[in-house]
Amino acid sequence: MKLETLEKLEIIEPDNLKMYRKQFEESAYILKALANETRLCVIMQLSRGYEMTVSQLREGADCEQSLLSHHLTDMRAKGILHCRRDGRNNYYSLKDKRITNVLKCLMKCD
């Protein structure tokens, strides 16, 4: 799915909406998965492109570790994050790079 600005999108006639149904479903799924301040903060930190531990993410997210772990587990289950274990640490990174585009789009909105 390629994200475009609304200015570039053509007006979709009602008869043609069925063609876009799959894209709408994927978009809704992504937006639901991100609809939380802590999750958006995690995505912002990981959008730099490198892995981060729970401790590193917690510093930026400013929340309890248990709450952050809950969000990380859920985002992993939804296919947004990748987790790699090394010793005692879990290293998180973005699995779906489209998420960064969504966040950039949201941050530019007035």
C-alpha positions in Angstrom: 0.0 0.0 0.0 1.4 3.4 -1.0 0.4 6.3 1.1 -0.3 9.5 -0.7 -1.4 13.0 0.3 -5.0 13.8 -0.1 -4.1 16.4 -2.7 -2.9 13.7 -5.0 -5.8 11.3 -4.4 -8.6 11.4 -6.9 -12.2 11.5 -5.7 -13.4 7.9 -5.6 -16.8 7.3 -7.1 -19.1 5.1 -4.9 -19.1 2.4 -7.6 -15.3 2.1 -7.4 -15.0 1.9 -3.6 -15.0 -1.9 -3.7 -11.6 -1.8 -5.5 -10.1 0.1 -2.5 -11.7 -2.1 0.2 -8.5 -4.0 1.0 -6.5 -0.8 1.3 -9.1 0.7 3.6 -9.0 -2.4 5.8 -5.2 -2.3 6.0 -5.2 1.4 6.8 -7.8 1.0 9.5 -5.9 -1.9 11.1 -2.7 0.2 11.2 -4.5 3.3 12.6 -6.2 1.2 15.3 -2.8 -0.4 16.3 -1.3 3.1 16.7 -4.2 4.9 18.4 -2.3 5.5 21.6 0.1 8.2 22.8 2.7 5.6 24.2 2.6 3.6 20.9 3.1 6.7 18.8 6.1 7.6 21.0 7.6 4.2 20.5 7.2 4.4 16.8 8.7 7.9 16.7 11.8 6.6 18.6 12.2 3.5 16.4 11.7 5.5 13.2 15.3 6.6 13.5 16.1 3.1 12.1 18.0 1.3 14.8 17.0 -1.2 17.5 16.2 -0.1 21.0 15.8 -1.9 24.3 12.8 -1.6 26.5 14.8 0.5 28.9 15.8 2.9 26.1 12.2 3.1 24.8 10.9 3.7 28.4 13.1 6.8 28.8 11.5 8.4 25.8 8.0 7.2 26.4 7.9 8.3 30.0 5.7 5.5 31.3 6.0 2.5 33.6 7.9 -0.5 32.2 4.9 -2.8 32.7 2.6 -0.6 30.6 5.3 -0.2 27.9 5.9 -3.9 27.8 2.1 -4.4 27.3 2.1 -2.1 24.3 5.3 -3.6 22.8 3.8 -7.1 23.1 0.6 -6.0 21.4 2.4 -4.1 18.6 4.6 -7.2 18.0 1.4 -9.4 17.8 0.0 -7.0 15.2 3.1 -7.2 13.0 4.3 -3.7 13.6 7.4 -4.5 15.6 10.2 -7.0 15.4 11.8 -8.2 18.6 15.3 -9.8 18.9 16.5 -11.3 22.1 20.2 -11.0 23.0 21.0 -12.2 26.5 18.8 -10.5 29.0 17.7 -7.7 26.6 15.0 -7.6 24.0 15.8 -5.3 21.1 12.9 -3.8 19.2 12.7 -2.4 15.7 10.0 -1.5 13.2 8.9 -4.4 11.1 6.5 -2.5 8.9 8.2 0.6 7.5 4.8 2.0 6.4 4.2 3.0 10.0 6.9 5.7 9.7 5.1 7.2 6.8 1.8 7.3 8.7 3.5 9.0 11.6 5.2 11.6 9.4 1.8 12.3 7.8 0.1 12.7 11.2 2.9 15.0 12.5 2.5 17.3 9.4 -1.2 17.8 10.0 -2.3 21.1 11.4 
